[in-house]
């Protein structure tokens, strides 16, 4: 998924996560799009917000996600 495709994603009445790969997702909300990372640390599921789209691009969002 690239910047143009992410820009076209729309809100349809509820938050929805779209997988980018390697645990990175773009969450489409009513008023914004947010980067989130899902992973495991010490066998526990963790979720980390890495910034808003388009202020933070795909590559910087991935860099902020590691390490969890």
CHARMM internal coordinates of N, CA and C (Angstrom, degrees):
IC EDIT
DIST 1 N 1 CA 1.4481
DIST 1 CA 1 C 1.5348
ANGL 1 N 1 CA 1 C 106.95
DIST 1 C 2 N 1.3132
ANGL 1 CA 1 C 2 N 116.49
DIHE 1 N 1 CA 1 C 2 N 135.30
DIST 2 N 2 CA 1.4619
ANGL 1 C 2 N 2 CA 120.36
DIHE 1 CA 1 C 2 N 2 CA -179.52
DIST 2 CA 2 C 1.5362
ANGL 2 N 2 CA 2 C 110.58
DIHE 1 C 2 N 2 CA 2 C -114.52
DIST 2 C 3 N 1.3328
ANGL 2 CA 2 C 3 N 115.73
DIHE 2 N 2 CA 2 C 3 N -179.92
DIST 3 N 3 CA 1.4690
ANGL 2 C 3 N 3 CA 121.75
DIHE 2 CA 2 C 3 N 3 CA -176.01
DIST 3 CA 3 C 1.5257
ANGL 3 N 3 CA 3 C 112.30
DIHE 2 C 3 N 3 CA 3 C -58.30
DIST 3 C 4 N 1.3140
ANGL 3 CA 3 C 4 N 117.06
DIHE 3 N 3 CA 3 C 4 N -40.79
DIST 4 N 4 CA 1.4635
ANGL 3 C 4 N 4 CA 121.44
DIHE 3 CA 3 C 4 N 4 CA -178.83
DIST 4 CA 4 C 1.5363
ANGL 4 N 4 CA 4 C 110.76
DIHE 3 C 4 N 4 CA 4 C -65.04
DIST 4 C 5 N 1.3281
ANGL 4 CA 4 C 5 N 116.84
DIHE 4 N 4 CA 4 C 5 N -43.98
DIST 5 N 5 CA 1.4686
ANGL 4 C 5 N 5 CA 121.05
DIHE 4 CA 4 C 5 N 5 CA 179.81
DIST 5 CA 5 C 1.5251
ANGL 5 N 5 CA 5 C 110.95
DIHE 4 C 5 N 5 CA 5 C -65.49
DIST 5 C 6 N 1.3300
ANGL 5 CA 5 C 6 N 116.69
DIHE 5 N 5 CA 5 C 6 N -39.83
DIST 6 N 6 CA 1.4668
ANGL 5 C 6 N 6 CA 120.52
DIHE 5 CA 5 C 6 N 6 CA 179.10
DIST 6 CA 6 C 1.5262
ANGL 6 N 6 CA 6 C 110.05
DIHE 5 C 6 N 6 CA 6 C -65.46
DIST 6 C 7 N 1.3192
ANGL 6 CA 6 C 7 N 117.87
DIHE 6 N 6 CA 6 C 7 N -38.80
DIST 7 N 7 CA 1.4610
ANGL 6 C 7 N 7 CA 121.82
DIHE 6 CA 6 C 7 N 7 CA 179.23
DIST 7 CA 7 C 1.5268
ANGL 7 N 7 CA 7 C 111.95
DIHE 6 C 7 N 7 CA 7 C -60.75
DIST 7 C 8 N 1.3298
ANGL 7 CA 7 C 8 N 117.08
DIHE 7 N 7 CA 7 C 8 N -31.00
DIST 8 N 8 CA 1.4595
ANGL 7 C 8 N 8 CA 121.49
DIHE 7 CA 7 C 8 N 8 CA -177.99
DIST 8 CA 8 C 1.5279
ANGL 8 N 8 CA 8 C 113.82
DIHE 7 C 8 N 8 CA 8 C -81.55
DIST 8 C 9 N 1.3349
ANGL 8 CA 8 C 9 N 118.11
DIHE 8 N 8 CA 8 C 9 N -12.85
DIST 9 N 9 CA 1.4635
ANGL 8 C 9 N 9 CA 120.51
DIHE 8 CA 8 C 9 N 9 CA -179.80
DIST 9 CA 9 C 1.5185
ANGL 9 N 9 CA 9 C 109.76
DIHE 8 C 9 N 9 CA 9 C -63.72
DIST 9 C 10 N 1.3219
ANGL 9 CA 9 C 10 N 116.58
DIHE 9 N 9 CA 9 C 10 N 137.63
DIST 10 N 10 CA 1.4582
ANGL 9 C 10 N 10 CA 121.18
DIHE 9 CA 9 C 10 N 10 CA -176.84
DIST 10 CA 10 C 1.5180
ANGL 10 N 10 CA 10 C 111.77
DIHE 9 C 10 N 10 CA 10 C -122.16
DIST 10 C 11 N 1.3160
ANGL 10 CA 10 C 11 N 115.42
DIHE 10 N 10 CA 10 C 11 N 157.58
DIST 11 N 11 CA 1.4650
ANGL 10 C 11 N 11 CA 124.06
DIHE 10 CA 10 C 11 N 11 CA 176.27
DIST 11 CA 11 C 1.5267
ANGL 11 N 11 CA 11 C 109.18
DIHE 10 C 11 N 11 CA 11 C -84.06
DIST 11 C 12 N 1.3383
ANGL 11 CA 11 C 12 N 116.71
DIHE 11 N 11 CA 11 C 12 N 130.27
DIST 12 N 12 CA 1.4648
ANGL 11 C 12 N 12 CA 121.26
DIHE 11 CA 11 C 12 N 12 CA -178.48
DIST 12 CA 12 C 1.5209
ANGL 12 N 12 CA 12 C 112.48
DIHE 11 C 12 N 12 CA 12 C -122.57
DIST 12 C 13 N 1.3366
ANGL 12 CA 12 C 13 N 117.56
DIHE 12 N 12 CA 12 C 13 N 45.22
DIST 13 N 13 CA 1.4569
ANGL 12 C 13 N 13 CA 120.71
DIHE 12 CA 12 C 13 N 13 CA 174.52
DIST 13 CA 13 C 1.5183
ANGL 13 N 13 CA 13 C 115.27
DIHE 12 C 13 N 13 CA 13 C 93.49
DIST 13 C 14 N 1.3350
ANGL 13 CA 13 C 14 N 118.34
DIHE 13 N 13 CA 13 C 14 N -9.55
DIST 14 N 14 CA 1.4588
ANGL 13 C 14 N 14 CA 121.84
DIHE 13 CA 13 C 14 N 14 CA 176.82
DIST 14 CA 14 C 1.5287
ANGL 14 N 14 CA 14 C 109.21
DIHE 13 C 14 N 14 CA 14 C -157.15
DIST 14 C 15 N 1.3278
ANGL 14 CA 14 C 15 N 116.06
DIHE 14 N 14 CA 14 C 15 N 157.82
DIST 15 N 15 CA 1.4609
ANGL 14 C 15 N 15 CA 120.00
DIHE 14 CA 14 C 15 N 15 CA 178.48
DIST 15 CA 15 C 1.5221
ANGL 15 N 15 CA 15 C 109.81
DIHE 14 C 15 N 15 CA 15 C -66.15
DIST 15 C 16 N 1.3199
ANGL 15 CA 15 C 16 N 116.82
DIHE 15 N 15 CA 15 C 16 N 141.80
DIST 16 N 16 CA 1.4582
ANGL 15 C 16 N 16 CA 121.25
DIHE 15 CA 15 C 16 N 16 CA 178.96
DIST 16 CA 16 C 1.5146
ANGL 16 N 16 CA 16 C 109.34
DIHE 15 C 16 N 16 CA 16 C -140.26
DIST 16 C 17 N 1.3418
ANGL 16 CA 16 C 17 N 115.26
DIHE 16 N 16 CA 16 C 17 N 137.42
DIST 17 N 17 CA 1.4605
ANGL 16 C 17 N 17 CA 121.59
DIHE 16 CA 16 C 17 N 17 CA 178.99
DIST 17 CA 17 C 1.5184
ANGL 17 N 17 CA 17 C 109.93
DIHE 16 C 17 N 17 CA 17 C -102.65
DIST 17 C 18 N 1.3278
ANGL 17 CA 17 C 18 N 115.68
DIHE 17 N 17 CA 17 C 18 N 135.54
DIST 18 N 18 CA 1.4634
ANGL 17 C 18 N 18 CA 122.21
DIHE 17 CA 17 C 18 N 18 CA 177.09
DIST 18 CA 18 C 1.5255
ANGL 18 N 18 CA 18 C 107.93
DIHE 17 C 18 N 18 CA 18 C -118.16
DIST 18 C 19 N 1.3217
ANGL 18 CA 18 C 19 N 116.55
DIHE 18 N 18 CA 18 C 19 N 126.88
DIST 19 N 19 CA 1.4582
ANGL 18 C 19 N 19 CA 121.58
DIHE 18 CA 18 C 19 N 19 CA -177.83
DIST 19 CA 19 C 1.5234
ANGL 19 N 19 CA 19 C 111.05
DIHE 18 C 19 N 19 CA 19 C -74.16
DIST 19 C 20 N 1.3254
ANGL 19 CA 19 C 20 N 115.27
DIHE 19 N 19 CA 19 C 20 N 133.50
DIST 20 N 20 CA 1.4535
ANGL 19 C 20 N 20 CA 122.33
DIHE 19 CA 19 C 20 N 20 CA 174.96
DIST 20 CA 20 C 1.5294
ANGL 20 N 20 CA 20 C 108.70
DIHE 19 C 20 N 20 CA 20 C -100.60
DIST 20 C 21 N 1.3137
ANGL 20 CA 20 C 21 N 116.32
DIHE 20 N 20 CA 20 C 21 N -28.82
DIST 21 N 21 CA 1.4629
ANGL 20 C 21 N 21 CA 122.58
DIHE 20 CA 20 C 21 N 21 CA -179.54
DIST 21 CA 21 C 1.5128
ANGL 21 N 21 CA 21 C 111.19
DIHE 20 C 21 N 21 CA 21 C 123.96
DIST 21 C 22 N 1.3231
ANGL 21 CA 21 C 22 N 116.85
DIHE 21 N 21 CA 21 C 22 N 155.52
DIST 22 N 22 CA 1.4687
ANGL 21 C 22 N 22 CA 123.42
DIHE 21 CA 21 C 22 N 22 CA 178.87
DIST 22 CA 22 C 1.5263
ANGL 22 N 22 CA 22 C 112.97
DIHE 21 C 22 N 22 CA 22 C 56.65
DIST 22 C 23 N 1.3272
ANGL 22 CA 22 C 23 N 118.17
DIHE 22 N 22 CA 22 C 23 N 34.03
DIST 23 N 23 CA 1.4545
ANGL 22 C 23 N 23 CA 121.87
DIHE 22 CA 22 C 23 N 23 CA 177.09
DIST 23 CA 23 C 1.5140
ANGL 23 N 23 CA 23 C 115.00
DIHE 22 C 23 N 23 CA 23 C 85.62
DIST 23 C 24 N 1.3324
ANGL 23 CA 23 C 24 N 117.70
DIHE 23 N 23 CA 23 C 24 N -1.16
DIST 24 N 24 CA 1.4615
ANGL 23 C 24 N 24 CA 121.70
DIHE 23 CA 23 C 24 N 24 CA -179.43
DIST 24 CA 24 C 1.5211
ANGL 24 N 24 CA 24 C 109.68
DIHE 23 C 24 N 24 CA 24 C -94.23
DIST 24 C 25 N 1.3500
ANGL 24 CA 24 C 25 N 115.91
DIHE 24 N 24 CA 24 C 25 N 135.13
DIST 25 N 25 CA 1.4591
ANGL 24 C 25 N 25 CA 122.35
DIHE 24 CA 24 C 25 N 25 CA -179.58
DIST 25 CA 25 C 1.5191
ANGL 25 N 25 CA 25 C 109.11
DIHE 24 C 25 N 25 CA 25 C -132.51
DIST 25 C 26 N 1.3237
ANGL 25 CA 25 C 26 N 115.51
DIHE 25 N 25 CA 25 C 26 N 154.13
DIST 26 N 26 CA 1.4617
ANGL 25 C 26 N 26 CA 121.20
DIHE 25 CA 25 C 26 N 26 CA 169.21
DIST 26 CA 26 C 1.5241
ANGL 26 N 26 CA 26 C 105.77
DIHE 25 C 26 N 26 CA 26 C -109.44
DIST 26 C 27 N 1.3296
ANGL 26 CA 26 C 27 N 116.50
DIHE 26 N 26 CA 26 C 27 N 123.12
DIST 27 N 27 CA 1.4671
ANGL 26 C 27 N 27 CA 121.77
DIHE 26 CA 26 C 27 N 27 CA -179.92
DIST 27 CA 27 C 1.5191
ANGL 27 N 27 CA 27 C 108.03
DIHE 26 C 27 N 27 CA 27 C -100.03
DIST 27 C 28 N 1.3217
ANGL 27 CA 27 C 28 N 115.85
DIHE 27 N 27 CA 27 C 28 N 120.36
DIST 28 N 28 CA 1.4598
ANGL 27 C 28 N 28 CA 121.44
DIHE 27 CA 27 C 28 N 28 CA 179.92
DIST 28 CA 28 C 1.5247
ANGL 28 N 28 CA 28 C 107.81
DIHE 27 C 28 N 28 CA 28 C -94.39
DIST 28 C 29 N 1.3243
ANGL 28 CA 28 C 29 N 114.97
DIHE 28 N 28 CA 28 C 29 N 118.20
DIST 29 N 29 CA 1.4610
ANGL 28 C 29 N 29 CA 122.39
DIHE 28 CA 28 C 29 N 29 CA 179.33
DIST 29 CA 29 C 1.5244
ANGL 29 N 29 CA 29 C 108.73
DIHE 28 C 29 N 29 CA 29 C -113.15
DIST 29 C 30 N 1.3129
ANGL 29 CA 29 C 30 N 115.38
DIHE 29 N 29 CA 29 C 30 N 174.08
DIST 30 N 30 CA 1.4634
ANGL 29 C 30 N 30 CA 119.86
DIHE 29 CA 29 C 30 N 30 CA -178.73
DIST 30 CA 30 C 1.5300
ANGL 30 N 30 CA 30 C 111.88
DIHE 29 C 30 N 30 CA 30 C -59.56
DIST 30 C 31 N 1.3165
ANGL 30 CA 30 C 31 N 117.18
DIHE 30 N 30 CA 30 C 31 N -41.08
DIST 31 N 31 CA 1.4614
ANGL 30 C 31 N 31 CA 119.40
DIHE 30 CA 30 C 31 N 31 CA -174.62
DIST 31 CA 31 C 1.5291
ANGL 31 N 31 CA 31 C 114.50
DIHE 30 C 31 N 31 CA 31 C -111.75
DIST 31 C 32 N 1.3413
ANGL 31 CA 31 C 32 N 117.97
DIHE 31 N 31 CA 31 C 32 N -2.69
DIST 32 N 32 CA 1.4606
ANGL 31 C 32 N 32 CA 118.66
DIHE 31 CA 31 C 32 N 32 CA -177.79
DIST 32 CA 32 C 1.5264
ANGL 32 N 32 CA 32 C 112.24
DIHE 31 C 32 N 32 CA 32 C -161.72
DIST 32 C 33 N 1.3215
ANGL 32 CA 32 C 33 N 114.62
DIHE 32 N 32 CA 32 C 33 N 174.06
DIST 33 N 33 CA 1.4665
ANGL 32 C 33 N 33 CA 123.07
DIHE 32 CA 32 C 33 N 33 CA 173.43
DIST 33 CA 33 C 1.5229
ANGL 33 N 33 CA 33 C 106.12
DIHE 32 C 33 N 33 CA 33 C -124.62
DIST 33 C 34 N 1.3288
ANGL 33 CA 33 C 34 N 116.41
DIHE 33 N 33 CA 33 C 34 N 127.69
DIST 34 N 34 CA 1.4531
ANGL 33 C 34 N 34 CA 121.59
DIHE 33 CA 33 C 34 N 34 CA -172.81
DIST 34 CA 34 C 1.5223
ANGL 34 N 34 CA 34 C 110.11
DIHE 33 C 34 N 34 CA 34 C -125.17
DIST 34 C 35 N 1.3400
ANGL 34 CA 34 C 35 N 116.50
DIHE 34 N 34 CA 34 C 35 N 137.82
DIST 35 N 35 CA 1.4585
ANGL 34 C 35 N 35 CA 121.37
DIHE 34 CA 34 C 35 N 35 CA 174.53
DIST 35 CA 35 C 1.5139
ANGL 35 N 35 CA 35 C 109.15
DIHE 34 C 35 N 35 CA 35 C -81.96
DIST 35 C 36 N 1.3374
ANGL 35 CA 35 C 36 N 117.23
DIHE 35 N 35 CA 35 C 36 N 132.05
DIST 36 N 36 CA 1.4573
ANGL 35 C 36 N 36 CA 120.68
DIHE 35 CA 35 C 36 N 36 CA 173.56
DIST 36 CA 36 C 1.5222
ANGL 36 N 36 CA 36 C 108.61
DIHE 35 C 36 N 36 CA 36 C -131.78
DIST 36 C 37 N 1.3193
ANGL 36 CA 36 C 37 N 114.86
DIHE 36 N 36 CA 36 C 37 N 151.88
DIST 37 N 37 CA 1.4561
ANGL 36 C 37 N 37 CA 121.30
DIHE 36 CA 36 C 37 N 37 CA 177.37
DIST 37 CA 37 C 1.5134
ANGL 37 N 37 CA 37 C 107.89
DIHE 36 C 37 N 37 CA 37 C -122.13
DIST 37 C 38 N 1.3126
ANGL 37 CA 37 C 38 N 116.12
DIHE 37 N 37 CA 37 C 38 N 131.20
DIST 38 N 38 CA 1.4634
ANGL 37 C 38 N 38 CA 121.66
DIHE 37 CA 37 C 38 N 38 CA 176.55
DIST 38 CA 38 C 1.5217
ANGL 38 N 38 CA 38 C 108.62
DIHE 37 C 38 N 38 CA 38 C -114.18
DIST 38 C 39 N 1.3080
ANGL 38 CA 38 C 39 N 115.05
DIHE 38 N 38 CA 38 C 39 N 129.81
DIST 39 N 39 CA 1.4575
ANGL 38 C 39 N 39 CA 119.38
DIHE 38 CA 38 C 39 N 39 CA 179.58
DIST 39 CA 39 C 1.5143
ANGL 39 N 39 CA 39 C 110.39
DIHE 38 C 39 N 39 CA 39 C -158.95
DIST 39 C 40 N 1.3291
ANGL 39 CA 39 C 40 N 115.82
DIHE 39 N 39 CA 39 C 40 N -171.38
DIST 40 N 40 CA 1.4542
ANGL 39 C 40 N 40 CA 121.59
DIHE 39 CA 39 C 40 N 40 CA 179.39
DIST 40 CA 40 C 1.5189
ANGL 40 N 40 CA 40 C 109.56
DIHE 39 C 40 N 40 CA 40 C -124.74
DIST 40 C 41 N 1.3093
ANGL 40 CA 40 C 41 N 114.77
DIHE 40 N 40 CA 40 C 41 N 140.84
DIST 41 N 41 CA 1.4498
ANGL 40 C 41 N 41 CA 122.32
DIHE 40 CA 40 C 41 N 41 CA 176.08
DIST 41 CA 41 C 1.5160
ANGL 41 N 41 CA 41 C 106.54
DIHE 40 C 41 N 41 CA 41 C -137.44
DIST 41 C 42 N 1.3358
ANGL 41 CA 41 C 42 N 115.80
DIHE 41 N 41 CA 41 C 42 N 119.30
DIST 42 N 42 CA 1.4607
ANGL 41 C 42 N 42 CA 121.60
DIHE 41 CA 41 C 42 N 42 CA -177.86
DIST 42 CA 42 C 1.5236
ANGL 42 N 42 CA 42 C 111.49
DIHE 41 C 42 N 42 CA 42 C 54.11
DIST 42 C 43 N 1.3279
ANGL 42 CA 42 C 43 N 115.55
DIHE 42 N 42 CA 42 C 43 N 45.33
DIST 43 N 43 CA 1.4750
ANGL 42 C 43 N 43 CA 124.43
DIHE 42 CA 42 C 43 N 43 CA 177.51
DIST 43 CA 43 C 1.5252
ANGL 43 N 43 CA 43 C 114.32
DIHE 42 C 43 N 43 CA 43 C 67.41
DIST 43 C 44 N 1.3031
ANGL 43 CA 43 C 44 N 118.34
DIHE 43 N 43 CA 43 C 44 N 10.04
DIST 44 N 44 CA 1.4624
ANGL 43 C 44 N 44 CA 121.28
DIHE 43 CA 43 C 44 N 44 CA 178.70
DIST 44 CA 44 C 1.5244
ANGL 44 N 44 CA 44 C 109.35
DIHE 43 C 44 N 44 CA 44 C -111.53
DIST 44 C 45 N 1.3234
ANGL 44 CA 44 C 45 N 115.52
DIHE 44 N 44 CA 44 C 45 N 138.62
DIST 45 N 45 CA 1.4608
ANGL 44 C 45 N 45 CA 120.59
DIHE 44 CA 44 C 45 N 45 CA 177.98
DIST 45 CA 45 C 1.5261
ANGL 45 N 45 CA 45 C 109.07
DIHE 44 C 45 N 45 CA 45 C -70.77
DIST 45 C 46 N 1.3257
ANGL 45 CA 45 C 46 N 115.59
DIHE 45 N 45 CA 45 C 46 N 133.91
DIST 46 N 46 CA 1.4613
ANGL 45 C 46 N 46 CA 121.57
DIHE 45 CA 45 C 46 N 46 CA 179.69
DIST 46 CA 46 C 1.5219
ANGL 46 N 46 CA 46 C 109.64
DIHE 45 C 46 N 46 CA 46 C -129.29
DIST 46 C 47 N 1.3122
ANGL 46 CA 46 C 47 N 115.94
DIHE 46 N 46 CA 46 C 47 N 146.48
DIST 47 N 47 CA 1.4667
ANGL 46 C 47 N 47 CA 122.32
DIHE 46 CA 46 C 47 N 47 CA 175.49
DIST 47 CA 47 C 1.5245
ANGL 47 N 47 CA 47 C 106.86
DIHE 46 C 47 N 47 CA 47 C -127.93
DIST 47 C 48 N 1.3286
ANGL 47 CA 47 C 48 N 115.41
DIHE 47 N 47 CA 47 C 48 N 132.04
DIST 48 N 48 CA 1.4598
ANGL 47 C 48 N 48 CA 121.20
DIHE 47 CA 47 C 48 N 48 CA -177.80
DIST 48 CA 48 C 1.5266
ANGL 48 N 48 CA 48 C 109.19
DIHE 47 C 48 N 48 CA 48 C -130.39
DIST 48 C 49 N 1.3236
ANGL 48 CA 48 C 49 N 116.94
DIHE 48 N 48 CA 48 C 49 N 129.07
DIST 49 N 49 CA 1.4617
ANGL 48 C 49 N 49 CA 121.48
DIHE 48 CA 48 C 49 N 49 CA 174.60
DIST 49 CA 49 C 1.5188
ANGL 49 N 49 CA 49 C 108.19
DIHE 48 C 49 N 49 CA 49 C -85.96
DIST 49 C 50 N 1.3324
ANGL 49 CA 49 C 50 N 116.15
DIHE 49 N 49 CA 49 C 50 N 131.18
DIST 50 N 50 CA 1.4637
ANGL 49 C 50 N 50 CA 119.28
DIHE 49 CA 49 C 50 N 50 CA -176.34
DIST 50 CA 50 C 1.5252
ANGL 50 N 50 CA 50 C 113.61
DIHE 49 C 50 N 50 CA 50 C -114.46
DIST 50 C 51 N 1.3282
ANGL 50 CA 50 C 51 N 118.92
DIHE 50 N 50 CA 50 C 51 N 5.89
DIST 51 N 51 CA 1.4559
ANGL 50 C 51 N 51 CA 121.00
DIHE 50 CA 50 C 51 N 51 CA 175.48
DIST 51 CA 51 C 1.5170
ANGL 51 N 51 CA 51 C 112.92
DIHE 50 C 51 N 51 CA 51 C 135.66
DIST 51 C 52 N 1.3296
ANGL 51 CA 51 C 52 N 115.25
DIHE 51 N 51 CA 51 C 52 N 173.78
DIST 52 N 52 CA 1.4596
ANGL 51 C 52 N 52 CA 121.78
DIHE 51 CA 51 C 52 N 52 CA 179.28
DIST 52 CA 52 C 1.5204
ANGL 52 N 52 CA 52 C 110.33
DIHE 51 C 52 N 52 CA 52 C -99.21
DIST 52 C 53 N 1.3267
ANGL 52 CA 52 C 53 N 114.84
DIHE 52 N 52 CA 52 C 53 N 148.14
DIST 53 N 53 CA 1.4535
ANGL 52 C 53 N 53 CA 122.03
DIHE 52 CA 52 C 53 N 53 CA 173.62
DIST 53 CA 53 C 1.5141
ANGL 53 N 53 CA 53 C 107.19
DIHE 52 C 53 N 53 CA 53 C -91.49
DIST 53 C 54 N 1.2711
ANGL 53 CA 53 C 54 N 123.07
DIHE 53 N 53 CA 53 C 54 N 137.23
DIST 54 N 54 CA 1.4569
ANGL 53 C 54 N 54 CA 131.97
DIHE 53 CA 53 C 54 N 54 CA 6.91
DIST 54 CA 54 C 1.5261
ANGL 54 N 54 CA 54 C 114.68
DIHE 53 C 54 N 54 CA 54 C -95.23
DIST 54 C 55 N 1.3607
ANGL 54 CA 54 C 55 N 119.00
DIHE 54 N 54 CA 54 C 55 N 2.58
DIST 55 N 55 CA 1.4636
ANGL 54 C 55 N 55 CA 120.10
DIHE 54 CA 54 C 55 N 55 CA -179.70
DIST 55 CA 55 C 1.5256
ANGL 55 N 55 CA 55 C 111.48
DIHE 54 C 55 N 55 CA 55 C -57.99
DIST 55 C 56 N 1.3379
ANGL 55 CA 55 C 56 N 116.40
DIHE 55 N 55 CA 55 C 56 N -36.41
DIST 56 N 56 CA 1.4588
ANGL 55 C 56 N 56 CA 122.13
DIHE 55 CA 55 C 56 N 56 CA 178.24
DIST 56 CA 56 C 1.5281
ANGL 56 N 56 CA 56 C 107.38
DIHE 55 C 56 N 56 CA 56 C -113.79
DIST 56 C 57 N 1.3150
ANGL 56 CA 56 C 57 N 116.93
DIHE 56 N 56 CA 56 C 57 N 123.21
DIST 57 N 57 CA 1.4631
ANGL 56 C 57 N 57 CA 121.96
DIHE 56 CA 56 C 57 N 57 CA -179.81
DIST 57 CA 57 C 1.5249
ANGL 57 N 57 CA 57 C 111.78
DIHE 56 C 57 N 57 CA 57 C -81.90
DIST 57 C 58 N 1.3203
ANGL 57 CA 57 C 58 N 116.84
DIHE 57 N 57 CA 57 C 58 N -178.75
DIST 58 N 58 CA 1.4580
ANGL 57 C 58 N 58 CA 122.28
DIHE 57 CA 57 C 58 N 58 CA -177.08
DIST 58 CA 58 C 1.5312
ANGL 58 N 58 CA 58 C 111.40
DIHE 57 C 58 N 58 CA 58 C -63.43
DIST 58 C 59 N 1.3082
ANGL 58 CA 58 C 59 N 117.64
DIHE 58 N 58 CA 58 C 59 N -50.16
DIST 59 N 59 CA 1.4773
ANGL 58 C 59 N 59 CA 120.77
DIHE 58 CA 58 C 59 N 59 CA -176.35
DIST 59 CA 59 C 1.5313
ANGL 59 N 59 CA 59 C 111.39
DIHE 58 C 59 N 59 CA 59 C -64.16
DIST 59 C 60 N 1.3452
ANGL 59 CA 59 C 60 N 120.18
DIHE 59 N 59 CA 59 C 60 N -48.03
DIST 60 N 60 CA 1.4669
ANGL 59 C 60 N 60 CA 118.77
DIHE 59 CA 59 C 60 N 60 CA 176.55
DIST 60 CA 60 C 1.5378
ANGL 60 N 60 CA 60 C 112.92
DIHE 59 C 60 N 60 CA 60 C -61.97
DIST 60 C 61 N 1.3306
ANGL 60 CA 60 C 61 N 117.81
DIHE 60 N 60 CA 60 C 61 N -34.23
DIST 61 N 61 CA 1.4609
ANGL 60 C 61 N 61 CA 120.73
DIHE 60 CA 60 C 61 N 61 CA 178.32
DIST 61 CA 61 C 1.5243
ANGL 61 N 61 CA 61 C 110.47
DIHE 60 C 61 N 61 CA 61 C -63.78
DIST 61 C 62 N 1.3360
ANGL 61 CA 61 C 62 N 117.25
DIHE 61 N 61 CA 61 C 62 N -41.19
DIST 62 N 62 CA 1.4704
ANGL 61 C 62 N 62 CA 121.01
DIHE 61 CA 61 C 62 N 62 CA 177.31
DIST 62 CA 62 C 1.5195
ANGL 62 N 62 CA 62 C 110.62
DIHE 61 C 62 N 62 CA 62 C -65.05
DIST 62 C 63 N 1.3243
ANGL 62 CA 62 C 63 N 117.65
DIHE 62 N 62 CA 62 C 63 N -41.52
DIST 63 N 63 CA 1.4647
ANGL 62 C 63 N 63 CA 120.83
DIHE 62 CA 62 C 63 N 63 CA -179.75
DIST 63 CA 63 C 1.5223
ANGL 63 N 63 CA 63 C 111.77
DIHE 62 C 63 N 63 CA 63 C -65.02
DIST 63 C 64 N 1.3393
ANGL 63 CA 63 C 64 N 117.56
DIHE 63 N 63 CA 63 C 64 N -37.80
DIST 64 N 64 CA 1.4711
ANGL 63 C 64 N 64 CA 120.88
DIHE 63 CA 63 C 64 N 64 CA 178.21
DIST 64 CA 64 C 1.5189
ANGL 64 N 64 CA 64 C 111.89
DIHE 63 C 64 N 64 CA 64 C -69.88
DIST 64 C 65 N 1.3353
ANGL 64 CA 64 C 65 N 117.62
DIHE 64 N 64 CA 64 C 65 N -25.77
DIST 65 N 65 CA 1.4628
ANGL 64 C 65 N 65 CA 121.56
DIHE 64 CA 64 C 65 N 65 CA -176.28
DIST 65 CA 65 C 1.5217
ANGL 65 N 65 CA 65 C 112.06
DIHE 64 C 65 N 65 CA 65 C -72.20
DIST 65 C 66 N 1.3287
ANGL 65 CA 65 C 66 N 118.13
DIHE 65 N 65 CA 65 C 66 N -29.40
DIST 66 N 66 CA 1.4684
ANGL 65 C 66 N 66 CA 121.69
DIHE 65 CA 65 C 66 N 66 CA -177.73
DIST 66 CA 66 C 1.5016
ANGL 66 N 66 CA 66 C 109.94
DIHE 65 C 66 N 66 CA 66 C -104.84
DIST 66 C 67 N 1.3268
ANGL 66 CA 66 C 67 N 122.04
DIHE 66 N 66 CA 66 C 67 N 135.21
DIST 67 N 67 CA 1.4588
ANGL 66 C 67 N 67 CA 124.16
DIHE 66 CA 66 C 67 N 67 CA -8.32
DIST 67 CA 67 C 1.5282
ANGL 67 N 67 CA 67 C 110.32
DIHE 66 C 67 N 67 CA 67 C -78.89
DIST 67 C 68 N 1.3114
ANGL 67 CA 67 C 68 N 114.77
DIHE 67 N 67 CA 67 C 68 N 155.27
DIST 68 N 68 CA 1.4652
ANGL 67 C 68 N 68 CA 121.74
DIHE 67 CA 67 C 68 N 68 CA -177.78
DIST 68 CA 68 C 1.4746
ANGL 68 N 68 CA 68 C 107.54
DIHE 67 C 68 N 68 CA 68 C -65.23
END
COOR INIT
IC SEED 1 N 1 CA 1 C
IC BUILD
